[in-house]
């Protein structure tokens, strides 16, 4: 599911209005609406983290759904590139073998 549609579903499941989310995040309700309708690209990591907090969901998962890498993961990838790549390749191979 696309980021904006997923965000809207989460917001509605939590019974949070568009205006209420906008106020909690510190953006306009128009901006939230555009993101939810997929007429605006997913927000920055900082805004995604605020949205996740306001919706009570994991910010790392929401950041990844927005097509971004959480800051701590990015740092870890840079510091431990070989180990991270090895682990990801192993996961990929395992998934490929299940098909």
C-alpha positions in Angstrom: 0.0 0.0 0.0 1.2 3.5 -0.8 2.5 5.6 2.1 -0.3 8.2 1.9 -3.1 5.6 1.8 -1.6 3.7 4.6 -1.3 6.9 6.7 -4.9 7.7 6.1 -6.0 4.2 7.1 -4.0 4.4 10.3 -5.4 7.9 11.1 -8.9 6.7 10.6 -8.4 3.5 12.6 -7.1 5.7 15.5 -10.1 8.0 15.1 -7.9 11.0 14.6 -9.3 13.8 12.4 -7.3 15.4 9.6 -7.1 18.7 11.4 -6.1 17.1 14.7 -3.2 15.2 13.0 -2.1 18.4 11.3 -2.0 20.3 14.6 -0.1 17.4 16.3 2.5 17.2 13.5 2.8 21.0 13.0 1.8 21.1 9.4 -1.3 22.3 7.5 -4.3 20.1 7.1 -4.0 20.7 3.3 -0.5 19.2 3.4 -1.8 16.1 5.3 -4.6 15.7 2.8 -2.3 16.0 -0.2 0.0 13.3 1.2 -2.9 11.0 2.0 -4.3 11.4 -1.6 -0.8 10.7 -3.0 -0.7 14.1 -4.6 2.4 15.0 -2.5 5.5 12.9 -2.0 6.0 11.3 1.4 7.3 13.8 4.0 10.8 14.2 5.3 12.0 11.7 8.0 11.4 14.4 10.7 7.7 14.8 9.7 7.2 11.1 9.3 8.5 10.6 12.8 6.0 13.2 14.1 3.2 11.5 12.2 4.2 8.1 13.6 4.3 9.5 17.1 0.9 11.2 16.7 -0.6 7.9 15.3 1.1 5.7 18.0 3.0 3.6 15.4 6.6 2.6 15.0 8.4 5.5 13.3 11.1 3.2 11.8 8.4 1.1 9.9 6.6 4.3 8.8 9.9 5.8 7.6 10.7 2.7 5.6 7.2 2.8 4.1 7.9 6.4 3.1 10.8 5.1 1.1 13.4 6.5 3.4 16.0 4.9 5.7 15.8 5.8 9.4 18.8 7.7 10.6 20.1 5.0 12.9 19.9 2.4 10.1 21.7 4.7 7.7 24.5 5.2 10.3 24.7 1.5 11.0 24.9 0.7 7.2 27.8 3.2 6.8 29.7 1.9 9.9 29.1 -1.8 9.3 28.6 -1.9 5.5 30.1 -5.4 4.9 28.2 -7.1 7.8 24.9 -5.4 6.8 25.3 -6.3 3.2 26.1 -9.9 4.1 23.1 -10.2 6.3 20.8 -8.6 3.7 22.2 -10.9 1.0 21.5 -13.9 3.2 17.9 -12.8 3.8 17.5 -12.2 0.0 18.8 -15.7 -0.8 16.5 -17.2 1.8 13.5 -15.4 0.4 14.5 -16.3 -3.2 14.8 -20.0 -2.2 11.2 -19.9 -0.8 9.7 -19.0 -4.2 
